[in-house]
């Protein structure tokens, strides 16, 4: 192959999934890179494991060639604002009042948009009936147009943000790693209730829900992300009861996945733990582990109790 032919091949372009212009696409994260960076740096041993593939250390989350450089830049602006003005300040002091402006709705919408594109584009919704797919397609268009500045707000396809923190009172049905899940997990999903559909993105202490179809808006209080400004502060949040069960199920899945780690991997984890004990003590992973020990005692250590 001549050098010319080779460079011609490298210059092939594809359509950006956000602005739909043909461009050389960038490799970008589905869930923002800074959350994985935080998870690694606060793990006490510098490594993370994907909850569904715990035998592999996953350092950096899922990535796809989806966006042109200007759309990538658009997303990174609201990510920087979210990381610097909310994500890290909340970790430092979850009880404080934090004011946000329009960057929060942009950030949440960009995350929900990426999640809905991931599940739809990669075939996870193929067996959904046409009504539900219609809602998905409508939400995707509205979120995309909002992100591109062609709409003032996402209308009924609202974004909701639920900050979470340590649970300090146990109820009988809670799984004994619930605090580790709530405080630290990075996760995504598309969920369907009896009538509602929403995207679910969990970035450490923050849960972002993108409403794809929600006929019961009055079941949610205090979680809606406003278009121009608002506050994240200690308050009574009201969410549907089913969400509590859903989070507990998610924590159970994480526990089961970690429980399936091979003996060889368990030995590696033990060794990494022993050689990093000093770094682990005082890390956020240690704080979350202790929160589970306070609630569940020895049961917190062994996945199967
Ligand atoms: Zn673009």
Boltz pocket constraint, residues with backbone or C-beta under 6 A from the ligand:
constraints:
  - pocket:
      binder: B
      contacts: [[A, 16], [A, 17], [A, 18], [A, 19], [A, 20], [A, 21], [A, 67], [A, 68], [A, 69], [A, 70], [A, 71], [A, 72]]
      max_distance: 6.0
